[in-house]
Every structure is written in structure tokens, then in C-alpha cells.
């Protein structure tokens, strides 16, 4: 379980840094999208889900974590299939596209996996 605690802290730092960068861009250039806010909010929820598994502390309820799990999957699929994403990928070389997709997978798969562990009560946190 110690690796999950490390993952929680990495995710918390990553979430904080991305929020600060996006707030900076918005303040400096009034550049931002509503989807950024919801993406950040979903990351915060995911961070809380990792906390539940890492520290074995029930937070909210099990149904909420099922919703969070499916929200992560849905938004990831939506992002990959969006027109804007395809346009951005068209500007890259094949190796760069692979790198971007690899980074997306390295970020999303552990989060989705831990949310699934949380929702299915694999760790037994909901039995207490």
C-alpha cells in the first residue's frame, strides 16, 4: 500500500501544478476552456479516490466512486475522439503521437485502476 501513498502524493502535486499553470494562463492571456475546470475537478475527485485506497479511509460512498470511475473512462474516450484532439495530433509526427498517447495512458490507467479498486471494494474499506 505504500506505493499507493506515493501515487497519491504525486497526483496531488501534479493536480496543484496544473491548476496553477492554468490559472496563470487564464490571468495572463484570458486563455482557458470550461473543459479545463471540469478536467481539473475530475482529477481532484480521482485524487480523493486514490486517498481512500492508499490510506484505507472511507470517503463519500461506494456509488460515488463508481460514478467517478465511469466519468474518468467517459471523459478519456471523449477527449481521444474529439475533433480538437485529432487536429492537434495531425500536426505531430508518428513518434510524437505515440509519446502523447503513452503519457495519457500512464496518467489515466493507474487512476482508473485505483478508482475501480475503490468502487469494487477490493481493499475492504467499505466494510468498516
C-alpha positions as CSV (number, residue, x, y, z in Angstrom):
1,X,0.0,0.0,0.0
2,X,3.0,2.4,0.4
3,X,3.2,2.7,-3.4
4,X,-0.4,4.0,-3.4
5,X,0.5,6.6,-0.8
6,X,3.4,7.8,-3.1
7,X,1.0,7.8,-6.1
8,X,-1.5,9.9,-4.1
9,X,1.2,12.5,-3.3
10,X,2.4,12.6,-6.8
11,X,-1.1,13.0,-8.1
12,X,-1.8,15.8,-5.5
13,X,1.4,17.7,-6.6
14,X,0.5,17.2,-10.3
15,X,-3.0,18.4,-9.7
16,X,-1.8,21.5,-7.9
17,X,0.8,22.3,-10.5
18,X,-1.6,22.0,-13.4
19,X,-4.1,24.2,-11.6
20,X,-1.5,26.9,-11.0
21,X,-0.4,26.8,-14.7
22,X,-4.0,27.0,-15.9
23,X,-4.8,29.9,-13.5
24,X,-1.6,31.6,-14.8
25,X,-2.6,31.2,-18.4
26,X,-6.1,32.5,-17.7
27,X,-4.9,35.5,-15.8
28,X,-2.1,36.4,-18.2
29,X,-3.9,35.8,-21.5
30,X,-7.5,35.1,-20.7
31,X,-6.9,31.8,-22.3
32,X,-8.8,28.9,-21.0
33,X,-11.6,26.4,-21.6
34,X,-14.5,25.3,-19.4
35,X,-13.4,21.8,-20.0
36,X,-10.2,22.5,-18.1
37,X,-12.1,23.3,-15.0
38,X,-14.1,20.0,-15.2
39,X,-10.9,18.1,-16.1
40,X,-9.2,19.5,-13.0
41,X,-12.3,18.8,-10.9
42,X,-12.3,15.2,-12.1
43,X,-8.6,14.9,-11.3
44,X,-9.3,16.2,-7.7
45,X,-12.0,13.5,-7.3
46,X,-9.6,10.9,-8.6
47,X,-7.0,12.1,-6.2
48,X,-9.5,11.6,-3.4
49,X,-10.2,8.1,-4.7
50,X,-6.5,7.3,-4.5
51,X,-6.5,8.6,-1.0
52,X,-9.3,6.3,0.0
53,X,-7.4,3.2,-1.3
54,X,-4.0,4.4,0.0
55,X,-5.0,5.3,3.5
56,X,-7.9,2.8,3.8
57,X,-10.3,5.6,4.8
58,X,-13.9,5.6,3.6
59,X,-14.8,8.9,1.9
60,X,-18.2,9.6,0.5
61,X,-19.8,6.3,-0.6
62,X,-19.2,3.4,-2.9
63,X,-21.7,4.6,-5.6
64,X,-19.9,7.9,-5.9
65,X,-16.7,6.1,-6.8
66,X,-18.5,4.0,-9.4
67,X,-19.7,7.3,-11.0
68,X,-16.2,8.8,-10.7
69,X,-14.7,5.7,-12.4
70,X,-17.1,5.9,-15.3
71,X,-16.6,9.6,-15.6
72,X,-12.8,9.1,-16.0
73,X,-13.4,6.5,-18.7
74,X,-16.0,8.6,-20.5
75,X,-14.0,11.8,-20.5
76,X,-10.9,10.0,-21.6
77,X,-12.7,8.4,-24.5
78,X,-14.4,11.7,-25.4
79,X,-11.0,13.5,-25.3
80,X,-9.3,11.0,-27.6
81,X,-12.2,11.1,-30.1
82,X,-12.7,14.9,-30.0
83,X,-12.1,16.9,-33.2
84,X,-9.7,19.2,-31.4
85,X,-7.5,16.3,-30.2
86,X,-7.5,14.8,-33.8
87,X,-6.5,18.2,-35.2
88,X,-3.7,18.6,-32.7
89,X,-2.5,15.0,-33.3
90,X,-2.4,15.7,-37.1
91,X,0.3,18.3,-36.5
92,X,2.6,15.8,-34.9
93,X,4.9,13.1,-36.2
94,X,4.1,9.4,-35.5
95,X,6.7,9.2,-32.7
96,X,5.2,12.3,-31.1
97,X,1.7,10.9,-31.3
98,X,2.8,7.7,-29.7
99,X,4.6,9.7,-26.9
100,X,1.4,11.8,-26.2
101,X,-0.8,8.7,-26.1
102,X,1.7,6.9,-23.9
103,X,1.7,9.9,-21.4
104,X,-2.1,9.9,-21.5
105,X,-2.2,6.2,-20.7
106,X,0.4,6.5,-17.9
107,X,-1.7,9.1,-16.3
108,X,-5.2,7.7,-16.9
109,X,-4.7,3.9,-16.4
110,X,-3.4,4.0,-12.8
111,X,-6.1,6.5,-11.8
112,X,-8.9,4.4,-13.4
113,X,-7.5,1.2,-11.9
114,X,-7.4,2.7,-8.4
115,X,-10.9,4.1,-8.8
116,X,-12.0,0.6,-9.9
117,X,-10.3,-0.9,-6.8
118,X,-12.1,1.6,-4.7
119,X,-15.5,1.1,-6.3
120,X,-15.3,-2.7,-6.2
121,X,-14.2,-2.6,-2.5
122,X,-11.1,-4.6,-3.3
123,X,-9.4,-3.2,-0.2
124,X,-12.4,-3.7,2.1
125,X,-12.6,-0.1,3.0
126,X,-16.4,-0.1,2.8
127,X,-16.7,-3.0,5.3
128,X,-15.7,-0.9,8.2
